[in-house]
Amino acid sequence: MKKKPVNPAANFTPLRFALLCLVILGSLLFLLGRVAWLQIVKPDPLVKQEDMRSLREVAINAPRGMIMDREGRPLAVSVPVRAVWADPKTVLAKGGVGFDTRWQALA
Protein backbone atom coordinates (compact mmCIF):
# COMPACT_ATOMS: atom_id res chain seq x y z
CA MET A 1 0.00 0.00 0.00
CA LYS A 2 1.40 3.37 -1.02
CA LYS A 3 1.29 6.40 1.22
CA LYS A 4 -0.29 9.49 -0.12
CA PRO A 5 2.08 12.49 -0.28
CA VAL A 6 1.16 15.03 2.40
CA ASN A 7 0.53 18.50 1.11
CA PRO A 8 1.43 21.09 3.82
CA ALA A 9 -0.88 23.66 2.24
CA ALA A 10 -3.84 21.33 2.82
CA ASN A 11 -3.44 21.59 6.63
CA PHE A 12 -3.42 25.40 6.58
CA THR A 13 -6.84 26.95 6.94
CA PRO A 14 -7.05 30.74 6.83
CA LEU A 15 -9.96 30.82 9.26
CA ARG A 16 -8.05 28.90 11.95
CA PHE A 17 -4.97 31.09 11.43
CA ALA A 18 -7.04 34.28 11.67
CA LEU A 19 -8.72 33.02 14.86
CA LEU A 20 -5.35 32.20 16.42
CA CYS A 21 -4.00 35.65 15.51
CA LEU A 22 -7.08 37.30 17.03
CA VAL A 23 -6.72 35.35 20.27
CA ILE A 24 -3.03 36.26 20.58
CA LEU A 25 -3.67 39.91 19.73
CA GLY A 26 -6.61 40.06 22.15
CA SER A 27 -4.51 38.58 24.96
CA LEU A 28 -1.74 41.08 24.29
CA LEU A 29 -4.17 44.01 24.28
CA PHE A 30 -5.75 42.77 27.51
CA LEU A 31 -2.36 42.52 29.23
CA LEU A 32 -1.28 45.96 28.02
CA GLY A 33 -4.58 47.45 29.18
CA ARG A 34 -4.24 45.82 32.60
CA VAL A 35 -0.68 47.09 33.01
CA ALA A 36 -1.74 50.60 31.98
CA TRP A 37 -4.64 50.46 34.44
CA LEU A 38 -2.44 49.35 37.35
CA GLN A 39 0.49 51.66 36.60
CA ILE A 40 -1.18 54.83 35.33
CA VAL A 41 -4.86 54.98 36.26
CA LYS A 42 -4.97 53.38 39.75
CA PRO A 43 -1.42 53.11 41.16
CA ASP A 44 -2.31 54.17 44.74
CA PRO A 45 -3.29 50.73 46.13
CA LEU A 46 -0.09 49.20 44.80
CA VAL A 47 2.01 52.01 46.25
CA LYS A 48 0.38 51.49 49.67
CA GLN A 49 1.01 47.74 49.52
CA GLU A 50 4.66 48.31 48.59
CA ASP A 51 5.09 50.81 51.41
CA MET A 52 3.61 48.36 53.91
CA ARG A 53 6.14 45.74 52.78
CA SER A 54 9.24 47.92 52.76
CA LEU A 55 8.87 51.00 54.98
CA ARG A 56 9.44 50.36 58.64
CA GLU A 57 10.44 52.71 61.40
CA VAL A 58 11.97 51.01 64.38
CA ALA A 59 13.53 53.01 67.17
CA ILE A 60 16.71 51.31 68.29
CA ASN A 61 18.08 52.42 71.60
CA ALA A 62 21.79 51.69 71.22
CA PRO A 63 23.80 52.98 74.14
CA ARG A 64 27.51 53.21 73.53
CA GLY A 65 29.94 51.29 75.63
CA MET A 66 32.87 52.72 77.48
CA ILE A 67 36.32 52.71 75.93
CA MET A 68 38.89 51.40 78.39
CA ASP A 69 42.63 51.31 78.39
CA ARG A 70 44.55 48.11 79.03
CA GLU A 71 44.34 48.50 82.79
CA GLY A 72 40.57 48.95 82.78
CA ARG A 73 40.47 52.70 83.34
CA PRO A 74 37.77 54.47 81.31
CA LEU A 75 39.14 56.60 78.49
CA ALA A 76 35.81 57.62 76.96
CA VAL A 77 32.46 57.48 78.68
CA SER A 78 29.11 58.09 77.03
CA VAL A 79 26.99 60.54 78.95
CA PRO A 80 23.36 61.22 78.02
CA VAL A 81 22.82 64.85 77.09
CA ARG A 82 19.95 66.96 75.87
CA ALA A 83 19.93 67.58 72.14
CA VAL A 84 18.85 70.76 70.38
CA TRP A 85 17.44 70.31 66.90
CA ALA A 86 15.13 72.09 64.48
CA ASP A 87 13.04 70.82 61.62
CA PRO A 88 13.79 73.12 58.64
CA LYS A 89 10.28 72.74 57.23
CA THR A 90 8.71 73.85 60.50
CA VAL A 91 11.11 76.76 60.93
CA LEU A 92 10.51 78.01 57.39
CA ALA A 93 6.74 77.56 57.77
CA LYS A 94 6.78 79.85 60.80
CA GLY A 95 8.67 82.65 59.06
CA GLY A 96 12.24 81.40 59.05
CA VAL A 97 15.06 82.73 61.18
CA GLY A 98 16.03 85.85 59.27
CA PHE A 99 19.08 87.84 60.28
CA ASP A 100 19.13 88.23 64.00
CA THR A 101 22.04 88.74 66.37
CA ARG A 102 20.67 86.03 68.66
CA TRP A 103 20.80 83.48 65.81
CA GLN A 104 24.29 84.65 64.92
CA ALA A 105 25.35 84.07 68.51
CA LEU A 106 24.24 80.44 68.24
CA ALA A 107 26.14 79.85 65.00
DODRENZA-555721 format. One record per residue (C-alpha): x, y, z. Coordinates in Angstrom, 2 decimals. Each point is the difference from the previous one (the first is absolute). Example, Ala and Ser with C-alpha at 12.3 -4.5 7.8 and 13.67 -1.06 7.14 Angstrom:
// DODRENZA-555721
px;py;pz
12.30;-4.50;7.80 .
1.37;3.44;-0.66 .
END
This chain:
// DODRENZA-555721
px;py;pz
0.00;0.00;0.00 .
1.40;3.37;-1.02 .
-0.11;3.03;2.24 .
-1.58;3.09;-1.34 .
2.37;3.00;-0.16 .
-0.92;2.54;2.68 .
-0.63;3.47;-1.29 .
0.90;2.59;2.71 .
-2.31;2.57;-1.58 .
-2.96;-2.33;0.58 .
0.40;0.26;3.81 .
0.02;3.81;-0.05 .
-3.42;1.55;0.36 .
-0.21;3.79;-0.11 .
-2.91;0.08;2.43 .
1.91;-1.92;2.69 .
3.08;2.19;-0.52 .
-2.07;3.19;0.24 .
-1.68;-1.26;3.19 .
3.37;-0.82;1.56 .
1.35;3.45;-0.91 .
-3.08;1.65;1.52 .
0.36;-1.95;3.24 .
3.69;0.91;0.31 .
-0.64;3.65;-0.85 .
-2.94;0.15;2.42 .
2.10;-1.48;2.81 .
2.77;2.50;-0.67 .
-2.43;2.93;-0.01 .
-1.58;-1.24;3.23 .
3.39;-0.25;1.72 .
1.08;3.44;-1.21 .
-3.30;1.49;1.16 .
0.34;-1.63;3.42 .
3.56;1.27;0.41 .
-1.06;3.51;-1.03 .
-2.90;-0.14;2.46 .
2.20;-1.11;2.91 .
2.93;2.31;-0.75 .
-1.67;3.17;-1.27 .
-3.68;0.15;0.93 .
-0.11;-1.60;3.49 .
3.55;-0.27;1.41 .
-0.89;1.06;3.58 .
-0.98;-3.44;1.39 .
3.20;-1.53;-1.33 .
2.10;2.81;1.45 .
-1.63;-0.52;3.42 .
0.63;-3.75;-0.15 .
3.65;0.57;-0.93 .
0.43;2.50;2.82 .
-1.48;-2.45;2.50 .
2.53;-2.62;-1.13 .
3.10;2.18;-0.02 .
-0.37;3.08;2.22 .
0.57;-0.64;3.66 .
1.00;2.35;2.76 .
1.53;-1.70;2.98 .
1.56;2.00;2.79 .
3.18;-1.70;1.12 .
1.37;1.11;3.31 .
3.71;-0.73;-0.38 .
2.01;1.29;2.92 .
3.71;0.23;-0.61 .
2.43;-1.92;2.10 .
2.93;1.43;1.85 .
3.45;-0.01;-1.55 .
2.57;-1.31;2.46 .
3.74;-0.09;0.00 .
1.92;-3.20;0.64 .
-0.21;0.39;3.76 .
-3.77;0.45;-0.01 .
-0.10;3.75;0.56 .
-2.70;1.77;-2.03 .
1.37;2.13;-2.82 .
-3.33;1.02;-1.53 .
-3.35;-0.14;1.72 .
-3.35;0.61;-1.65 .
-2.12;2.45;1.92 .
-3.63;0.68;-0.93 .
-0.54;3.63;-0.93 .
-2.87;2.11;-1.22 .
-0.02;0.62;-3.73 .
-1.08;3.18;-1.76 .
-1.41;-0.45;-3.48 .
-2.31;1.78;-2.42 .
-2.09;-1.27;-2.86 .
0.75;2.30;-2.98 .
-3.51;-0.38;-1.41 .
-1.57;1.11;3.27 .
2.40;2.91;0.43 .
-0.60;1.25;-3.54 .
-3.77;-0.45;0.38 .
0.04;2.29;3.03 .
1.89;2.80;-1.74 .
3.57;-1.25;-0.01 .
2.82;1.33;2.13 .
0.97;3.12;-1.91 .
3.05;1.99;1.01 .
0.05;0.39;3.72 .
2.91;0.51;2.37 .
-1.37;-2.71;2.29 .
0.13;-2.55;-2.85 .
3.49;1.17;-0.89 .
1.06;-0.58;3.59 .
-1.11;-3.63;-0.27 .
1.90;-0.59;-3.24 .
END
